[in-house]
Amino acid sequence: MARVIAIANQKGGVGKTTTAVNLGASLAASEQRTLIIDCDPQGNTTSALGFPKDPARRTLYQSLILDEPLDRIILDAQVEGLDLIPSDKNLVGAAIELVPIENREYKLKSVISGVLAKYNYILIDCAPSLDLLTVNALAASDSVMVPIQCEYLALEGVSELLDTLMRLRRTINPSLAIEGILLTMYDDRTTLSKQVAADLRSFFGAQVFETVIPRNVRLAEAPSHGMPVMFYDIHSKGAESYIQLAKEVIANAQKRIRQGIGSTDSGAGLNTAAAAATAGADSGGLPTGSANGGGNGGSPGTE
């Protein structure tokens, strides 16, 4: 049974799509059958995997609103073990058209329920907003991965997101857990990135992935070639980091299985993370921490 992970942050430009594409490819390369769901009307994940805009293509919209069978929508992402449910601009209308539908928050969960047995992981790339589509993604997920750009404004945004996640746990998805907080766009040449990484780790502790995603030219170039970075330049820092992140995600999943938690993670870490983020926001920002480079194992760097 697949573990469903939403990649969400209401702040734009933090690396959600980059993470969905490259983590998905890295999981598939690790022999973990993976499905990526593009839940953003901008369709950047679809484009980044090499699918140009095509008005005739069936997308997530047809499945959510017109009850199109998912098997007719899933695309082979041209990476062994990796599939895609594409998106396009029509998905903007879905947020409105879902409103009168009964159990509208669970429509995506219902749509993907029939394919859970086919995959090890399902990654949902969410739009940079907390609209009904994102609520659907979080309602359908076992956990949420939160990419955070290494800048001082990051904590304010993540505190709002975690507060929303807490409310969703109380009302819509009691089992929603934090998969992890992912530090992105890390530049080890700057004191700022090191300080922010260290401070976020002091706040969230084990909730932060050891792997850090660096600022990397190859990582930025890969989407324009319609492929994950590991196929564009396997030796780049970006490719190495996402391969390491995939190993960490798999290891965490195996650890949950050994502990008998499985996909019904209690999500207790969400309470801790939300409390920490709220405390940080109330105090006017991040606490003072040592700028030691964040102590990560993700080989941060630039090229």
C-alpha positions in Angstrom: 0.0 0.0 0.0 1.4 3.4 -1.0 2.5 6.0 1.4 0.9 9.3 0.2 3.0 12.4 0.8 1.8 15.9 0.1 4.5 18.4 -0.7 3.1 21.7 0.6 3.9 25.2 1.6 1.6 28.2 0.9 4.7 30.2 0.1 5.7 30.1 -3.6 9.2 29.5 -4.9 10.4 27.3 -2.1 11.1 24.2 -4.2 7.8 22.1 -4.1 7.8 21.2 -7.8 11.5 20.6 -7.9 11.2 18.3 -4.9 8.2 16.4 -6.3 9.9 15.8 -9.7 13.4 14.9 -8.4 12.3 13.0 -5.2 9.9 11.0 -7.4 12.6 10.1 -9.9 15.0 9.2 -7.1 12.5 7.0 -5.4 11.8 5.3 -8.7 15.5 4.8 -9.3 15.6 3.1 -5.8 13.1 0.5 -7.1 10.2 2.2 -5.3 7.2 2.4 -7.7 6.1 6.1 -7.5 3.2 8.2 -8.7 3.4 12.0 -8.9 0.2 13.9 -8.8 0.4 17.4 -10.2 -2.2 19.3 -8.1 -1.1 22.7 -9.2 -3.1 24.4 -12.0 0.2 25.9 -13.2 1.2 22.4 -14.3 4.9 23.0 -13.7 5.4 19.4 -12.6 3.9 18.1 -15.8 6.1 20.4 -17.9 9.2 19.5 -15.8 8.7 15.8 -16.7 8.7 16.6 -20.4 5.0 17.0 -21.2 4.3 20.2 -23.2 0.9 21.9 -22.8 -1.8 20.0 -24.6 -5.5 21.0 -24.4 -6.5 17.5 -25.5 -4.7 15.7 -22.7 -6.8 14.4 -19.8 -5.7 15.7 -16.5 -6.5 15.6 -12.8 -9.4 18.0 -13.5 -11.3 15.3 -15.6 -10.9 12.8 -12.8 -12.0 15.2 -10.0 -14.9 16.8 -11.7 -15.9 14.5 -14.6 -15.2 11.2 -12.8 -12.8 10.1 -15.5 -11.2 6.7 -14.7 -7.7 7.3 -13.3 -6.2 4.6 -15.6 -7.0 6.8 -18.6 -5.2 9.8 -17.0 -2.0 8.3 -15.6 1.0 8.9 -17.9 4.3 7.1 -18.1 6.8 9.7 -16.9 9.5 8.2 -19.2 11.4 7.1 -16.1 11.2 3.4 -15.1 8.9 3.0 -12.1 7.6 6.6 -12.3 4.1 7.7 -13.4 2.3 11.0 -13.5 -1.2 12.4 -13.1 -0.9 15.7 -15.1 -2.4 19.1 -14.5 -3.4 22.1 -16.6 -5.1 25.5 -16.2 -8.5 23.9 -16.0 -7.7 22.7 -12.5 -8.4 26.3 -11.4 -12.0 25.7 -12.0 -12.0 22.5 -9.9 -11.6 24.5 -6.7 -14.9 26.2 -7.4 -16.7 23.3 -8.9 -15.9 21.1 -5.9 -17.7 23.4 -3.5 -21.2 22.1 -3.9 -20.1 18.5 -4.1 -20.8 16.3 -1.0 -17.6 15.4 0.9 -15.7 17.7 -1.3 -12.6 17.6 0.9 -12.2 13.8 0.2 -12.7 13.8 -3.6 -9.0 13.3 -4.3 -8.7 10.6 -1.7 -11.5 8.8 -3.4 -9.9 9.2 -6.8 -6.6 7.7 -5.8 -7.9 4.9 -3.5 -8.1 2.5 -6.4 -4.4 2.8 -7.3 -2.8 2.7 -3.8 -1.9 -0.9 -4.2 0.1 -0.3 -7.4 2.6 2.1 -5.8 5.1 2.3 -3.0 4.9 6.1 -2.9 2.4 8.8 -4.1 3.7 12.3 -4.1 1.3 15.2 -4.4 2.7 18.5 -5.6 0.4 21.2 -4.1 -0.2 24.7 -5.3 1.3 27.7 -3.3 -2.0 28.3 -1.6 -4.2 26.7 1.0 -7.3 26.4 -1.2 -9.7 23.5 -1.6 -7.3 21.6 -3.9 -4.6 21.7 -1.3 -7.1 20.7 1.4 -8.0 17.7 -0.8 -4.3 16.8 -1.1 -3.8 17.0 2.6 -7.0 15.0 3.3 -5.7 12.2 1.0 -2.2 12.1 2.5 -0.5 10.1 5.2 2.0 12.9 5.7 3.2 16.2 4.5 6.7 17.3 3.4 7.3 21.0 3.9 10.1 22.6 1.8 11.5 25.7 3.4 13.8 28.1 1.7 16.8 29.0 3.8 15.9 32.6 4.5 14.7 34.4 7.6 11.1 34.9 6.4 10.7 31.1 6.2 9.5 30.6 9.8 6.6 33.0 9.5 5.2 31.1 6.6 5.7 27.6 8.0 4.1 28.6 11.3 0.9 29.5 9.4 1.1 26.3 7.4 1.5 24.1 10.5 -1.3 25.9 12.2 -3.5 25.0 9.3 -2.3 21.4 9.4 -3.2 21.2 13.0 -6.8 22.3 12.2 -7.0 19.8 9.4 -5.9 17.0 11.8 -8.7 17.9 14.1 -11.4 18.1 11.5 -10.5 16.2 8.2 -7.5 14.0 8.5 -6.6 12.9 12.1 -3.7 10.7 10.9 -1.9 13.4 9.0 1.7 13.5 10.1 4.8 15.5 9.3 7.0 13.6 6.9 9.7 16.1 7.4 10.8 19.7 6.9 13.2 20.0 3.9 15.7 22.9 3.8 16.0 24.1 0.2 18.1 26.6 -1.8 20.9 26.3 0.8 24.1 28.2 0.0 27.0 27.1 2.2 29.0 30.1 1.1 26.7 32.4 3.1 26.5 32.9 6.8 22.7 33.5 6.4 22.0 30.1 5.0 24.1 28.4 7.7 22.4 30.5 10.5 18.9 29.8 9.2 19.6 26.1 8.9 21.0 25.9 12.4 18.1 27.9 13.8 15.4 25.8 12.1 17.1 22.6 13.4 17.1 24.0 16.9 13.3 24.7 16.5 12.2 21.5 14.8 14.9 19.0 15.7 14.4 15.6 14.2 11.5 16.9 12.1 14.1 18.4 9.8 15.6 16.1 7.1 19.3 15.6 7.4 19.5 16.1 3.7 19.7 19.7 2.5 19.0 20.8 -1.1 21.6 23.3 -2.3 21.3 26.1 -4.7 22.4 24.4 -7.9 22.6 25.5 -11.5 21.9 22.0 -12.9 18.9 21.7 -10.7 17.5 24.9 -12.1 18.3 23.9 -15.7 16.8 20.4 -15.7 13.1 21.4 -16.0 13.8 23.3 -19.2 15.0 20.0 -20.7 11.9 18.1 -19.4 13.8 15.7 -17.2 14.7 15.2 -13.5 18.2 16.4 -12.6 19.5 12.9 -12.1 19.1 12.3 -15.8 20.3 15.7 -16.8 23.5 15.6 -14.7 23.8 12.7 -12.3 27.0 14.1 -10.8 25.6 17.5 -9.9 25.1 18.5 -6.2 21.3 18.7 -6.8 21.1 15.2 -8.1 23.2 13.8 -5.2 21.0 15.7 -2.7 17.7 14.3 -4.0 19.1 10.8 -4.2 20.2 11.1 -0.6 16.7 12.5 0.3 15.1 9.5 -1.3 17.2 7.2 0.8 16.2 9.1 3.9 12.5 8.9 3.1 12.8 5.1 2.5 14.7 4.7 5.7 12.1 6.6 7.7 9.4 4.5 6.2 11.2 1.3 7.1 11.7 2.6 10.6 8.0 3.3 11.0 7.2 -0.2 9.8 9.6 -1.7 12.4 8.0 0.4 15.1 4.6 -0.9 14.1 3.3 2.6 13.1 2.9 2.1 9.3 0.8 4.5 7.3 -1.3 5.4 10.3 1.3 7.6 11.9 -0.1 9.3 15.0 1.3 12.7 13.7 2.4 13.6 17.1 5.4 15.4 15.6 2.9 17.8 14.0 1.9 19.1 17.5 5.6 19.7 18.4 6.5 21.4 15.2 3.4 23.6 15.2 4.1 24.6 18.8 7.7 25.4 18.0 6.8 27.4 14.9 4.1 29.4 16.8 6.6 30.1 19.6 9.1 31.4 17.0 6.6 33.6 15.3 5.4 35.0 18.6 8.9 35.9 19.6 9.4 37.9 16.4 11.6 35.4 14.5 14.1 32.7 14.9 16.1 32.2 18.1 19.9 32.8 18.1 21.8 29.7 17.2 25.3 28.7 16.2 26.1 29.1 12.5 27.8 25.7 12.2 26.5 24.9 8.7 23.3 23.1 10.0 25.0 19.8 10.7 23.5 18.1 7.7 24.4 15.0 5.7 23.2 16.3 2.4 26.5 17.5 0.9 25.2 21.1 0.5 27.1 23.2 -2.0 26.9 25.1 -5.3 28.3 24.4 -8.7 
